[in-house]
Amino acid sequence: MILADTHTHLYLEQFDNDRQETVKRAMEGGVNYMLLPNIDENTIGPMLSLAESYPGHIYPMAGLHPTSVKASYKNQLDIIEKELQKGIYCAIGETGIDLYWDKTYATEQKEALRQQIYMAHAYKLPLVLHSRNALHEIISLLKDKSLPRTTGVFHCYPGSVEDAKKITDMGYLLGVGGTVTYKNCQLADVVKYMGLSSIVLETDAPFLPPVPHRGKRNESLYVQHVAQKVSDILNVPVSEVAQHTTDNAIRLFGLT
């Protein structure tokens, strides 16, 4: 059984004491693919260092996280575009809009996302979208006819079945992570309705650990728990969940 964790921040300091062991545990547990979303210019170096150590297993993305968008965001985007010219990235991400933590730079966040949509089109890469408290804003932006059509993933999908239909109709997939294991999480209803063709699995490690690891550091191995929960929701073998979601990831991100 081969799994893909399509969203994991293994380069962050939370893994400084056991990064190699964490990757080894994941790979021994069948997690053959681990995709690293970038945050800002400061995370590019650590992210690339990790990806270069595990070719064919760990893949980097280039993008500017919405909570890192400040007054100087254009300089950050220039750095991201120079990185993209290297041709080593599997996606533009993590980008999007976050109106939960701070709305000070909401206008700049939207403009930064617009610019990264253009980058995704130019470099023929999928987008990995962060949409906390901003799902409808992002859907509206993606439907803007003045912008090029793109594809990608709504990371840690937070919305309803109705919104999920709109998103998949635009050619996007839904990122399903540890929150699907939480009680009273509407994501379970979304998974049940949308099925395996519409989702990829993720952890968002070290954040959002699944049951039974809540309150602890998350890691890529725990995508197993996400796969098992999806298996339970859909009443299909976990091996089938792994096959379909990994195939979805391979197709979308061009993994080899």
C-alpha positions in Angstrom: 0.0 0.0 0.0 1.5 3.3 -1.1 0.3 6.6 0.4 1.0 10.2 -0.5 1.1 13.0 2.1 0.4 16.0 -0.2 1.0 18.7 2.5 3.7 18.4 5.2 6.1 20.9 6.6 8.8 18.5 7.6 11.5 21.2 7.2 10.2 23.2 10.2 12.1 23.5 13.5 9.6 21.1 15.2 11.5 18.3 13.4 15.0 19.5 14.0 15.8 16.8 16.5 14.5 13.8 14.6 13.8 14.8 10.9 15.6 11.8 9.3 13.8 9.4 11.7 10.5 11.0 11.0 11.0 10.6 7.2 12.2 7.0 7.8 9.1 6.1 9.8 6.8 7.5 7.1 8.5 5.7 4.3 8.6 2.4 6.2 4.9 2.9 6.8 4.1 3.2 3.1 4.2 6.9 2.7 6.2 7.0 -0.5 5.5 10.6 -1.4 5.8 13.7 0.8 5.1 17.1 -0.6 6.5 20.2 1.0 4.6 23.5 0.7 6.7 26.6 1.1 5.9 29.5 3.5 8.1 32.4 2.6 11.7 33.2 1.5 13.1 32.0 4.8 11.8 28.4 4.4 13.1 27.9 0.8 16.6 26.8 1.9 15.5 24.3 4.6 12.8 22.9 2.3 15.1 22.4 -0.6 17.8 20.8 1.6 15.3 18.2 2.8 13.9 17.5 -0.7 17.3 17.1 -2.2 18.1 14.4 0.4 15.1 12.2 -0.7 14.7 12.5 -4.5 11.7 10.7 -5.8 10.0 10.8 -2.4 10.0 14.4 -1.1 8.9 17.2 -3.5 9.1 20.9 -2.9 6.6 23.7 -3.8 7.2 27.4 -4.3 4.8 29.9 -3.0 4.0 32.7 -0.5 1.7 31.7 2.4 -1.1 34.2 3.0 -0.1 34.9 6.6 3.4 35.9 5.3 1.9 38.5 3.0 3.0 41.9 4.4 3.7 45.3 2.8 6.8 44.0 1.1 5.0 41.0 -0.5 6.0 42.0 -4.0 9.6 41.4 -3.2 8.7 38.0 -1.8 6.9 37.1 -5.0 9.9 38.1 -7.1 11.9 35.6 -5.1 9.3 32.9 -5.6 9.2 33.5 -9.4 13.0 33.3 -9.6 12.7 29.9 -7.8 10.1 28.7 -10.2 12.5 29.3 -13.1 14.6 26.4 -11.7 12.0 24.0 -12.8 12.3 21.8 -9.7 8.9 22.5 -8.1 5.7 20.4 -8.1 3.3 23.2 -7.3 2.7 26.8 -6.4 2.0 26.8 -2.7 1.2 27.3 -0.1 -0.8 30.3 -1.3 -4.3 31.5 -0.7 -6.2 33.9 1.6 -6.4 33.7 5.5 -8.9 36.1 7.1 -8.7 34.3 10.5 -5.6 35.6 12.1 -5.2 39.1 10.7 -7.2 41.1 8.1 -4.7 43.9 8.0 -3.3 42.8 4.6 -6.4 41.3 3.2 -6.2 43.3 0.0 -2.5 42.4 -0.4 -3.3 38.7 0.2 -5.8 38.8 -2.7 -3.4 40.5 -5.0 -0.6 38.0 -4.0 -2.9 35.1 -4.8 -3.8 36.7 -8.2 -0.1 36.9 -9.0 0.5 33.3 -8.0 -2.5 32.2 -10.2 -0.7 33.8 -13.1 2.5 32.0 -12.1 0.7 28.7 -11.9 -0.6 29.2 -15.5 2.8 30.3 -16.8 4.7 27.4 -15.3 1.9 24.9 -15.8 1.8 24.0 -12.1 -1.1 23.3 -9.7 -2.0 25.6 -6.9 -2.1 24.5 -3.2 -4.6 26.8 -1.6 -5.0 27.8 2.1 -8.5 29.2 2.6 -9.1 29.8 6.3 -12.2 32.0 6.8 -11.8 32.9 3.1 -13.2 30.0 1.1 -15.8 32.0 -0.8 -13.4 34.8 -1.6 -11.0 32.3 -3.2 -13.8 30.5 -5.1 -14.9 33.9 -6.5 -11.3 34.8 -7.5 -10.9 31.5 -9.3 -14.1 32.1 -11.2 -12.9 35.6 -12.3 -12.9 35.4 -16.1 -10.0 37.8 -16.4 -7.7 35.2 -14.7 -6.3 32.1 -16.4 -7.8 28.7 -15.6 -5.9 26.7 -13.1 -6.1 23.5 -11.1 -4.8 22.3 -7.7 -5.9 21.5 -4.2 -7.9 23.2 -1.5 -5.7 22.3 1.4 -7.4 21.3 4.6 -10.8 21.7 2.9 -13.0 23.6 5.3 -16.3 23.9 3.5 -19.6 22.3 2.7 -20.7 19.7 0.2 -22.2 22.5 -1.9 -18.9 24.4 -2.0 -17.0 21.1 -2.7 -19.1 20.6 -5.9 -18.2 24.1 -7.1 -14.5 23.5 -6.4 -14.4 20.1 -8.1 -16.4 21.5 -11.1 -13.5 23.9 -11.6 -11.0 21.0 -11.7 -9.7 21.3 -8.2 -9.3 18.5 -5.6 -10.0 18.6 -1.9 -7.2 18.1 0.6 -8.3 15.8 3.4 -6.3 15.7 6.6 -6.4 15.0 10.3 -9.6 17.1 10.9 -11.6 14.4 9.2 -11.0 12.2 12.3 -12.4 14.9 14.7 -15.9 14.5 16.1 -18.7 16.4 14.3 -16.4 17.5 11.5 -18.4 18.2 8.3 -15.5 17.0 6.2 -16.7 13.5 6.8 -20.0 14.4 5.0 -18.0 15.9 2.1 -15.9 12.8 1.7 -18.9 10.6 1.8 -20.7 12.6 -0.9 -17.7 13.4 -3.2 -15.9 10.1 -3.1 -12.3 9.1 -3.8 -12.0 10.8 -7.2 -12.2 14.2 -5.6 -9.6 14.0 -2.8 -6.0 13.7 -1.9 -4.7 13.0 1.6 -2.5 15.2 3.7 -1.3 15.8 7.3 -0.2 19.5 7.5 2.5 18.2 9.8 3.5 19.3 12.5 0.0 20.8 12.8 -3.6 19.3 13.0 -2.7 15.8 14.3 -5.4 13.2 13.7 -7.1 11.1 16.4 -5.5 9.3 18.3 -2.6 11.8 18.3 -4.4 15.0 19.1 -2.3 17.3 21.3 0.9 15.9 19.9 3.2 16.8 17.0 1.8 15.6 13.7 4.0 13.8 11.2 3.7 12.3 7.7 3.3 8.7 9.0 -0.1 9.7 10.5 -1.6 10.1 7.0 -2.3 6.4 7.7 -5.0 7.5 10.1 -6.5 9.8 7.6 -6.6 7.0 5.0 -8.3 4.7 7.6 -10.9 7.2 8.5 -11.7 7.8 4.8 -11.9 4.0 4.4 -14.4 3.8 7.3 -16.5 6.7 5.9 -16.8 5.2 2.4 -16.9 1.6 3.6 -14.1 0.6 1.2 -10.8 -1.1 1.9 -8.0 1.2 3.0 -5.9 -0.1 0.2 -8.4 1.2 -2.3 -8.3 4.6 -0.5 -4.5 4.6 -0.8 -4.5 3.6 -4.5 -7.0 6.2 -5.6 -5.7 9.2 -3.6 -2.1 8.4 -4.4 -3.0 8.2 -8.1 -4.8 11.5 -7.8 -1.7 13.1 -6.3 0.7 11.6 -8.9 -1.5 12.9 -11.8 -2.0 16.4 -10.3 1.6 17.0 -9.2 3.4 15.1 -11.9 5.2 12.8 -9.4 7.5 10.1 -10.6 
